């Protein structure tokens, strides 16, 4: 009887030790996952703060009074002229322009052909989007 209890206790003890090792490793994996989640949330918050700051800076730099002052300072250099649509064409001429047909707008295009045409137009090869 004593020998059968010993034979039963040894496998049970080994199973208990195996489960303890497994639980210990799972605990550390879980803690690592929580730490990674915290790091990602912290990085996301930092990026959102940076984005808010850049939006505020963009709004500050694009104030109408600031842009007007820059345009006035560089008027001669930029050769800016106020233009209106009717200074190029009269409204009657604009009204007589043909409207595009729906068939011409719905022409299916091949992305490879479009890339080739862009490459020819820019006289430099475009990067292959599949090799990033």
Secondary structure in CASP SS format (residue, H / E / C, confidence):
PFRMAT SS
TARGET T0000
AUTHOR 0000-0000-0000
METHOD secondary structure of the structure
MODEL  1
X C 1.00
X H 1.00
X H 1.00
X H 1.00
X H 1.00
X H 1.00
X H 1.00
X H 1.00
X H 1.00
X H 1.00
X H 1.00
X H 1.00
X H 1.00
X H 1.00
X H 1.00
X H 1.00
X H 1.00
X H 1.00
X H 1.00
X H 1.00
X H 1.00
X H 1.00
X H 1.00
X H 1.00
X H 1.00
X H 1.00
X H 1.00
X H 1.00
X H 1.00
X H 1.00
X H 1.00
X H 1.00
X H 1.00
X H 1.00
X H 1.00
X H 1.00
X H 1.00
X H 1.00
X H 1.00
X H 1.00
X H 1.00
X H 1.00
X H 1.00
X H 1.00
X H 1.00
X H 1.00
X H 1.00
X H 1.00
X H 1.00
X H 1.00
X H 1.00
X H 1.00
X H 1.00
X H 1.00
X H 1.00
X H 1.00
X H 1.00
X H 1.00
X H 1.00
X H 1.00
X H 1.00
X C 1.00
X C 1.00
X H 1.00
X H 1.00
X H 1.00
X H 1.00
X H 1.00
X H 1.00
X H 1.00
X H 1.00
X H 1.00
X H 1.00
X C 1.00
X H 1.00
X H 1.00
X H 1.00
X H 1.00
X C 1.00
X C 1.00
X C 1.00
X C 1.00
X C 1.00
X C 1.00
X H 1.00
X H 1.00
X H 1.00
X H 1.00
X C 1.00
X C 1.00
X H 1.00
X H 1.00
X H 1.00
X H 1.00
X H 1.00
X H 1.00
X C 1.00
X C 1.00
X C 1.00
X C 1.00
X C 1.00
X H 1.00
X H 1.00
X H 1.00
X H 1.00
X C 1.00
X C 1.00
X C 1.00
X C 1.00
X C 1.00
X H 1.00
X H 1.00
X H 1.00
X H 1.00
X H 1.00
X H 1.00
X H 1.00
X H 1.00
X H 1.00
X H 1.00
X H 1.00
X H 1.00
X C 1.00
X C 1.00
X C 1.00
X C 1.00
X C 1.00
X C 1.00
X C 1.00
X C 1.00
X C 1.00
X C 1.00
END
